[in-house]
């Protein structure tokens, strides 16, 4: 296995783990929402912290799962083109799309870096009654997500099976199902 394939496999494991681990954030958001419903409608005592916390948990899960979505090719794509243009042209189109995505992500990272560094000097808060520092936290998470996204795009570009260069098409297999287990 070459260096690119080893990198892609390692990054795929990291992305897959993070994608699965994000389920905990969604579970916590559901439980907190249930608590809010109970507190609001049973005790007539709504919380001030639930809506912002649920949004921050879901945003965190969504951002951290970007690598898994990219690694598994679960993002929106126009698959009819694969049928129309043939495998060789389709692979070239996918490679071009990965390179364009890498450039866009690098640009977003560059544009997001300065607003993030400002929050290091002055902690930004939401301004609500709860007033958490979620704006600062989410700016940091955006940079983490963009880094994960870029690294997974790089893995898709240089890796072995499942990468932009060697993918056999979209797969309906779960993250943990081996390729040879498909029917």
C-alpha positions in Angstrom: 0.0 0.0 0.0 1.5 3.4 -1.0 1.8 6.5 1.1 -1.3 8.1 -0.5 -3.4 5.0 0.2 -2.2 4.8 3.8 -3.0 8.4 4.3 -6.4 8.0 2.8 -7.1 4.9 5.0 -5.9 6.7 8.2 -7.9 9.9 7.4 -10.9 7.7 6.5 -10.7 6.1 10.0 -10.5 9.5 11.7 -13.4 10.9 9.6 -15.5 7.7 10.2 -14.9 7.8 13.9 -15.8 11.5 14.2 -18.9 11.0 12.0 -20.1 8.2 14.3 -19.1 10.1 17.5 -21.3 13.0 16.5 -24.3 11.0 17.3 -23.7 11.8 21.0 -24.2 15.5 20.2 -27.5 14.8 18.6 -28.6 12.5 21.4 -27.7 15.2 23.9 -29.7 17.8 21.9 -32.7 15.5 21.9 -32.5 14.9 25.7 -32.0 18.6 26.4 -35.0 19.4 24.1 -37.1 16.9 26.0 -36.1 18.5 29.3 -37.1 21.8 27.9 -40.5 20.5 26.8 -41.0 19.0 30.3 -39.9 22.1 32.1 -42.0 24.4 29.9 -45.3 22.5 29.8 -45.3 20.6 33.0 -43.7 23.1 35.4 -44.5 26.2 33.4 -40.8 27.2 33.8 -39.0 27.4 30.5 -35.2 27.6 30.4 -33.2 30.4 28.9 -30.3 28.1 27.9 -31.9 25.3 26.0 -32.4 26.8 22.5 -28.8 28.1 22.2 -27.2 25.0 23.6 -29.2 22.7 21.3 -28.2 24.8 18.3 -24.5 24.7 19.4 -24.6 20.9 19.8 -26.2 20.3 16.4 -23.8 22.8 14.7 -20.8 21.1 16.3 -22.1 17.6 15.2 -22.7 18.9 11.7 -19.3 20.5 11.4 -17.4 17.5 12.8 -19.1 15.1 10.5 -17.9 16.9 7.4 -15.0 14.4 6.9 -17.3 11.4 7.1 -19.7 12.8 4.6 -16.9 13.6 2.2 -15.1 10.3 2.7 -18.3 8.3 2.0 -19.3 10.6 -0.9 -22.7 11.3 0.9 -22.8 14.9 -0.2 -25.1 16.1 -3.0 -23.9 15.1 -6.4 -25.3 14.9 -9.9 -25.0 11.2 -10.5 -26.7 11.2 -13.9 -23.5 12.7 -15.2 -21.7 9.5 -14.3 -24.0 7.6 -16.6 -23.9 10.0 -19.4 -20.1 10.7 -19.7 -18.5 7.4 -19.0 -16.1 6.3 -16.3 -12.9 8.0 -17.5 -14.5 11.4 -17.9 -16.4 11.0 -14.7 -13.2 10.3 -12.8 -11.6 13.4 -14.4 -14.7 15.5 -13.4 -14.5 14.1 -9.8 -10.8 14.9 -9.5 -11.5 18.5 -10.8 -14.3 18.8 -8.3 -12.1 17.7 -5.4 -9.3 20.2 -6.4 -11.9 23.0 -6.8 -13.3 22.1 -3.4 -9.8 22.1 -1.8 -9.2 25.6 -3.2 -12.6 26.8 -1.9 -12.0 25.3 1.5 -8.6 26.8 1.7 -10.1 30.2 0.9 -12.8 29.8 3.5 -10.2 28.9 6.1 -8.1 31.9 5.2 -11.3 34.2 5.4 -12.3 32.6 8.7 -9.0 32.9 10.4 -9.0 36.6 11.1 -12.5 36.7 12.7 -11.3 33.7 14.9 -8.2 35.5 16.0 -10.3 38.5 17.1 -12.2 36.3 19.4 -9.0 35.2 21.1 -8.5 38.8 22.3 -12.2 39.5 23.1 -14.5 36.6 23.9 -17.7 37.1 21.9 -21.0 36.2 23.6 -24.5 35.7 22.2 -26.1 38.6 24.0 -29.1 36.6 25.1 -30.2 36.0 28.7 -28.1 32.9 28.8 -25.2 34.8 27.1 -22.8 31.9 26.3 -19.6 32.4 24.4 -21.0 30.4 21.5 -20.0 32.9 18.7 -16.3 32.5 19.7 -16.7 28.7 20.1 -18.4 28.3 16.7 -15.7 30.4 15.0 -13.1 28.0 16.4 -15.2 25.0 15.3 -15.5 26.4 11.8 -11.7 26.3 11.5 -11.6 22.8 12.9 -14.3 21.6 10.4 -12.6 23.3 7.5 -9.3 21.6 8.4 -11.0 18.2 8.6 -12.7 18.8 5.3 -9.5 19.8 3.6 -7.6 16.8 5.0 -10.4 14.4 3.9 -10.5 16.0 0.4 -6.8 15.5 0.2 -7.3 11.9 1.2 -9.9 11.5 -1.5 -7.5 13.0 -4.1 -4.4 10.9 -3.3 -5.9 7.7 -1.8 -6.7 4.3 -3.0 -10.2 2.7 -3.3 -12.9 5.1 -2.3 -10.9 8.2 -3.3 -11.6 10.6 -6.1 -9.1 8.7 -8.3 -10.4 5.1 -7.7 -14.0 5.3 -6.6 -16.3 2.8 -8.2 -19.3 5.1 -7.7 -21.6 5.8 -4.8 -21.9 3.2 -2.1 -24.9 2.4 0.0 -22.8 0.6 2.6 -22.6 1.9 6.2 -19.3 3.4 7.4 -18.3 0.2 9.1 -19.3 -2.3 6.4 -16.3 -3.7 4.4 -16.3 -3.2 0.7 -16.3 -7.0 0.0 -19.6 -7.3 2.1 -21.7 -5.6 -0.6 -24.2 -7.6 -2.4 
